[in-house]
Amino acid sequence: MLGYNLTGRKVLIRVPQNDPSFEQFVSLPFIKGVTERETGRTMIILGSNAHHIEAMQYQFHGVLWTQSDEEEIKRFGDTIRWINVGDTKNGFIGIDYNPLEVSSAGVAKNAKDIHFLAQTLVEQQFDPKKRLFLLNPPYIREREEGKALRRAGIDILGEIAKSDESGILKIINRMS
């Protein structure tokens, strides 16, 4: 179950698969964001209940969303979707992550993507002490790879931004 209260700007979810330490954040306000790979160009979606792809139309190359009775096509270009849950000091950054997706799915696919996005967000003045979670898109549910990173003590945005991406890769590869 996922609900968004535009007036209170709160996410209301109940996901039994998440750990209690992750669930403590579910009533905090959030913003959505998307960052283009390689360039770091970032768009933040404020005060809107629009989906990432709605806001991205005509802003990034390769974004496409078409719907018909037969099919729905979604392409997010060369971008990575993420959310900032909480304010500037509290909460976490959630990155949509799926190593098996196509490159136009708008998700981080590997350690390089995770490292790059962490560096970009720190450079853009996001709190380096915020925790980072790998989410299972399209849900706000933590992936097993993210839980493994946390168990290894690799879950702080600034630490991931400064780290060698090979350490992240080793932990993620153990999950495969």
Buried (B, 14 or more C-beta within 10 A) or exposed (E): EEEEEEEEBBBEBEBEEBEEEBBEBBBBBBBBBBBBBEEBEBBEBEEEEEBBBEBBEEEBEBBEBEEEEEEEEBBBBBBBBBBBBBEEEEBBBBBBBBBEBEBBBBBBBBBEBBBBBBBBBBEEEBBBEBBBBBBBBBBBBBBEBBBBBBEEEBBBBBBBBEBEBEBBBEBBEEEE
